[in-house]
Amino acid sequence: MITWKHYNPVQIIAGLDSRKEIANYLPNTGKILLVTTKGMIERGTINEFTNYLTLPYEIFIAAPEPNLDIIDNYYTENKEQEFSIIIAIGGGSVIDSAKALSCAFAQKEYDLPLQAWLRDKKEKPSIALPLIAMPTTAGTGSEVTPFATIWDKKNMKKCSLASQVCFPKIAFLDPLFTKTLSWKLTVFSALDTFSHALESLWNKHATPLSLFYAMRAINMVMDSLHYIEHDSFDMKNRYRLQEAAMLAGVAISQNHSSIAHAISYPLTLHYNVPHGLACSAFLLPIMEKVISENAFMLNLDESFINKLHEFLTRYKPYVLIRKYCSLSEAQSKINEMFTPERAGTFVLPLTTDDVLAILQKGYELQ
């Protein structure tokens, strides 16, 4: 009987200025679809990066929280273009948009492929264009996962495009891309990494490798984040946060995320809570429940648990979320917080009352 398995095909190239090596990983012919943000263009980052490209390129500007209809419309308007590879330079939303586009441009079956896969529940894509992911935040780990979060704003629904073909071919970890990230976004991104890693420790699908990667990611975030508060251009610790995000991403690529993420999605969808904040806001009461049931997937000593507690009480995501929604507003979305692919991975059985209690305890923390 198979007790666990591990598959992650992403080649990782890491280090300061590693982006300059991009030409060594491009095909000899064809055209690049470069997926990025308006901000990356305005700051000159894309202009500098394109100096290293050896092929013509087209730019797609991705929006925060990738919109199903916008991506489908772009595909419809550009499906005659012969892209040979996609490069994503941005945070999780950019990389997720690029994953969706890599699947869309590889297929010819549907005029509106995202609608077919996510609304009409057609079989998920089986082919995709090669994708190179270059994260500019240290949080989502999307550069090493087979998942893309796509938002169906028409039906007010979070969708997941999950397929092994969504794994990027290559991930570049160049901390230079993160140096202009504000302190606030640096914290929210690091909290996302912390959430992925911590959720791996109370995940019934955890594996020996996912637990190893998660533990290393947790320690790296706790050891490195505070340095950047005092030196925004600390490239050593910005790189360590990138590595932590990647490691936590590898962990969730195996075991998926869990209840904290299930709680987060309706809060982002309805109240625009930034993802890293939404998925970390209730980690502390969830952790206390896991501790009370002695349900962590590996033995954690008391000093390590105290470090987890100290980290969360230092950055207080449970307080920051109150700027976006009240307890009653959060509790009103309780029925949307039981997505089986997320809540179903939690190591303990949960009822509606359990989750309501988690929300209540989170809002009571000071």
C-alpha positions in Angstrom: 0.0 0.0 0.0 1.3 3.5 -0.9 1.5 5.6 2.2 2.9 8.8 0.6 4.3 10.1 -2.6 6.2 13.2 -3.7 6.4 14.9 -7.1 7.8 18.3 -7.9 9.4 18.8 -11.3 10.3 22.5 -11.1 13.9 23.4 -11.8 15.1 26.1 -9.3 17.7 28.7 -10.1 18.5 30.9 -7.2 20.7 33.8 -6.3 21.2 37.6 -6.6 21.1 38.6 -10.3 20.1 35.1 -11.5 17.5 36.8 -13.7 20.4 37.8 -16.0 20.8 34.2 -17.0 17.3 33.9 -18.5 18.6 33.6 -22.1 20.2 30.3 -21.3 16.7 28.8 -20.6 14.7 30.2 -23.6 13.9 28.2 -26.7 15.7 29.1 -29.9 12.7 30.3 -31.7 9.2 31.6 -31.1 7.7 34.4 -29.0 7.4 35.1 -25.3 4.3 36.0 -23.4 5.6 38.1 -20.5 3.0 38.3 -17.6 3.7 41.0 -15.1 2.1 44.1 -13.4 1.8 47.7 -14.2 3.9 48.6 -11.2 6.8 46.4 -12.4 6.7 48.3 -15.7 6.5 51.7 -14.1 9.5 51.0 -11.8 11.6 50.1 -14.8 12.1 46.5 -13.7 10.6 45.0 -16.9 12.6 47.4 -19.1 15.8 46.2 -17.5 14.8 42.6 -17.6 13.9 42.6 -21.3 17.5 43.5 -22.1 18.3 39.8 -21.3 15.7 38.3 -23.6 16.7 36.8 -27.0 13.2 36.5 -28.4 10.4 38.9 -29.2 7.8 39.3 -26.5 4.2 40.4 -25.8 3.2 41.8 -22.4 0.0 40.8 -20.4 -0.6 43.0 -17.4 -2.1 40.8 -14.7 -4.6 42.1 -12.1 -4.6 41.2 -8.4 -6.7 38.2 -7.8 -6.8 36.8 -11.4 -10.2 37.3 -13.0 -11.5 34.3 -15.0 -13.3 36.4 -17.6 -10.3 38.8 -18.2 -8.0 35.9 -18.8 -10.5 34.2 -21.2 -11.0 37.5 -23.1 -7.3 38.0 -23.5 -7.0 34.4 -24.8 -9.9 35.0 -27.3 -8.3 38.2 -28.6 -4.8 36.7 -29.0 -5.3 33.0 -29.6 -3.7 33.3 -33.1 -0.4 34.3 -31.6 2.2 31.6 -31.5 3.7 31.9 -28.1 6.4 29.3 -27.4 7.0 30.1 -23.7 5.5 32.2 -20.9 7.5 34.2 -18.3 5.8 35.4 -15.1 7.4 38.3 -13.2 5.3 39.2 -10.2 3.6 37.9 -7.1 1.2 34.9 -6.7 -1.5 36.6 -8.7 0.8 37.1 -11.7 2.2 33.6 -11.6 -1.4 32.1 -11.2 -2.5 34.2 -14.2 0.5 32.9 -16.2 -0.4 29.3 -15.3 -3.9 29.9 -16.6 -2.6 31.5 -19.8 -0.1 28.7 -20.3 -2.9 26.2 -20.3 -5.2 28.3 -22.4 -2.7 28.9 -25.2 -1.6 25.3 -25.4 -5.2 24.1 -26.1 -7.4 24.6 -29.2 -10.6 22.9 -27.9 -12.4 25.8 -26.1 -12.9 29.4 -27.1 -13.3 30.2 -23.4 -11.0 27.7 -21.7 -11.2 29.0 -18.2 -15.0 29.0 -18.3 -14.9 25.5 -19.6 -12.6 24.2 -16.9 -13.8 26.2 -13.9 -17.5 27.0 -14.6 -18.6 24.2 -16.8 -16.4 21.6 -14.9 -14.9 20.2 -18.1 -11.9 18.0 -17.6 -8.9 20.0 -16.4 -6.1 20.8 -18.9 -3.6 18.1 -19.9 -1.1 20.3 -21.7 0.4 23.7 -21.1 3.1 26.0 -22.6 6.4 26.0 -20.7 6.3 28.5 -17.9 9.2 30.3 -16.2 8.2 31.9 -12.9 10.1 34.7 -11.3 8.4 35.7 -8.0 8.7 39.3 -6.8 7.1 38.6 -3.4 8.2 36.0 -0.9 4.9 34.4 0.0 2.7 32.3 -2.2 5.2 29.7 -3.4 3.2 29.5 -6.6 6.5 29.2 -8.5 6.7 25.5 -7.3 3.0 24.4 -7.1 0.6 22.9 -9.6 -2.3 25.2 -8.4 -3.6 28.5 -9.7 -6.2 30.5 -7.8 -8.6 32.1 -10.2 -11.5 34.3 -9.1 -14.9 34.1 -10.7 -16.1 37.5 -9.9 -19.3 37.0 -12.0 -20.4 34.3 -9.6 -18.5 35.6 -6.6 -16.5 32.3 -6.3 -12.9 31.3 -5.8 -11.8 28.6 -8.2 -8.7 26.4 -8.3 -7.1 25.4 -11.5 -5.2 22.4 -10.3 -3.2 20.1 -12.7 0.3 18.8 -12.9 0.7 20.7 -16.2 0.4 23.9 -14.1 3.8 23.3 -12.5 6.2 25.9 -13.9 9.2 24.5 -15.8 11.7 26.7 -14.0 11.6 29.1 -11.0 14.1 31.9 -10.6 14.6 33.2 -7.1 16.3 36.6 -7.5 15.9 38.7 -4.3 16.5 41.9 -6.4 12.9 41.5 -7.6 11.7 42.0 -4.0 13.8 44.9 -2.9 11.2 47.6 -3.6 8.5 45.6 -1.8 7.0 47.8 1.0 7.3 46.6 4.6 3.6 46.0 4.8 3.6 43.8 1.7 6.8 42.1 2.9 5.0 41.1 6.1 1.8 40.0 4.4 3.8 37.9 2.0 5.9 36.3 4.8 2.7 35.6 6.7 1.4 33.7 3.6 4.6 31.6 3.7 4.2 31.0 7.4 0.6 30.0 6.9 1.6 27.4 4.2 4.2 25.9 6.4 2.2 25.8 9.6 -0.8 24.4 7.7 1.5 21.5 6.6 2.1 20.6 10.2 -1.6 20.0 10.9 -2.4 18.5 7.6 -3.5 14.8 7.3 -1.8 14.6 3.9 1.6 15.7 5.2 4.6 13.6 4.1 8.1 13.3 5.6 9.3 15.7 2.9 6.5 18.2 3.2 7.1 18.3 7.0 10.9 18.8 6.5 10.4 21.6 4.1 7.7 23.2 6.2 9.8 23.2 9.4 12.7 24.8 7.5 10.5 27.5 6.0 9.0 28.3 9.4 12.4 28.8 11.0 13.7 30.9 8.1 10.7 33.3 8.3 10.9 33.6 12.0 14.7 34.2 11.8 14.8 36.6 8.8 11.6 38.8 8.6 12.5 41.2 11.5 15.8 42.2 9.9 14.1 43.7 6.9 12.0 46.0 9.1 15.3 47.8 9.9 16.9 47.4 6.5 14.6 47.2 3.5 17.5 46.4 1.2 18.9 43.5 3.2 19.3 41.1 0.2 20.6 38.2 2.4 17.4 38.1 4.4 15.1 38.9 1.4 16.6 35.9 -0.3 16.0 33.8 2.8 12.4 34.8 2.7 12.2 33.8 -1.0 13.7 30.5 -0.2 11.3 30.0 2.7 8.4 30.8 0.4 9.6 28.2 -2.1 10.1 25.5 0.5 6.6 26.1 1.9 5.3 26.0 -1.6 6.9 22.6 -2.2 5.2 21.5 1.0 1.7 22.5 0.0 2.3 21.2 -3.6 2.2 17.8 -1.8 -0.3 18.2 1.0 -2.3 21.3 -0.1 -3.2 24.0 2.4 -5.8 23.6 5.1 -8.5 25.2 7.2 -6.8 28.6 7.6 -6.9 29.0 3.8 -10.4 27.7 3.6 -11.4 30.5 6.0 -9.4 33.1 4.1 -11.0 32.8 0.6 -14.4 34.3 1.3 -12.7 37.1 3.3 -10.6 38.0 0.3 -13.5 37.6 -2.1 -16.1 39.7 -0.2 -14.0 42.1 1.9 -10.7 42.5 -0.1 -8.6 41.2 2.7 -5.1 40.7 1.3 -4.5 37.0 1.0 -1.4 36.7 3.3 -3.3 38.5 6.0 -6.6 36.6 5.5 -4.9 33.1 5.7 -2.8 34.0 8.8 -5.4 35.9 10.8 -6.7 32.8 12.6 -3.6 30.7 12.8 -3.2 31.3 16.5 -6.6 30.0 17.6 -6.3 27.1 15.1 -2.9 26.3 16.5 -4.3 26.4 20.1 -6.9 23.9 19.0 -4.3 21.6 17.5 -2.1 21.8 20.6 -5.1 21.0 22.9 -5.7 17.9 20.9 -2.0 17.0 20.6 -2.6 16.7 16.8 0.5 18.1 15.2 1.8 15.7 12.5 5.2 15.6 14.2 6.5 16.1 17.8 7.2 19.8 18.5 8.9 20.8 21.7 7.5 23.5 23.9 10.2 26.0 23.1 9.4 25.8 19.3 5.7 26.2 20.0 6.5 29.3 22.1 8.4 30.7 19.1 5.4 30.2 16.9 3.3 32.0 19.4 5.8 34.9 19.8 6.0 35.4 16.0 2.2 35.6 15.6 1.8 37.9 18.6 4.5 40.2 17.2 2.9 40.7 13.8 -0.7 40.4 15.1 -2.6 39.4 11.9 -5.7 38.8 14.0 -5.7 42.5 14.8 -4.9 43.8 11.4 -7.8 42.0 9.8 -10.3 44.1 11.7 -9.5 47.0 9.4 -11.2 45.0 6.6 -14.2 43.2 8.2 -15.9 42.7 11.6 -16.5 39.5 13.4 -20.1 39.4 12.3 -19.1 39.9 8.7 -16.6 37.1 8.9 -19.1 34.8 10.5 -21.7 35.6 7.9 -19.5 33.8 5.3 -19.2 30.6 7.4 -20.9 28.4 4.8 -18.2 29.4 2.2 -15.4 28.3 4.6 -15.8 24.6 4.2 -14.3 24.0 0.8 -13.5 20.2 0.8 -10.1 20.6 -0.9 -8.9 22.8 2.0 -11.0 22.3 5.1 -10.9 18.5 4.4 -7.1 18.3 4.8 -7.2 19.5 8.5 -6.0 16.8 10.9 -9.1 17.2 13.1 -12.8 16.9 12.3 -14.5 20.3 12.2 -18.0 21.5 12.6 -19.6 24.9 11.8 -19.5 25.6 15.5 -15.8 24.8 15.7 -15.0 27.4 12.9 -17.3 30.0 14.4 -15.4 29.5 17.7 -12.1 29.9 15.9 -13.3 33.2 14.4 -14.6 34.4 17.7 -11.3 33.6 19.5 -9.3 35.4 16.7 -11.3 38.6 17.2 -10.9 38.4 21.0 -7.1 38.3 20.8 -5.3 41.6 21.6 
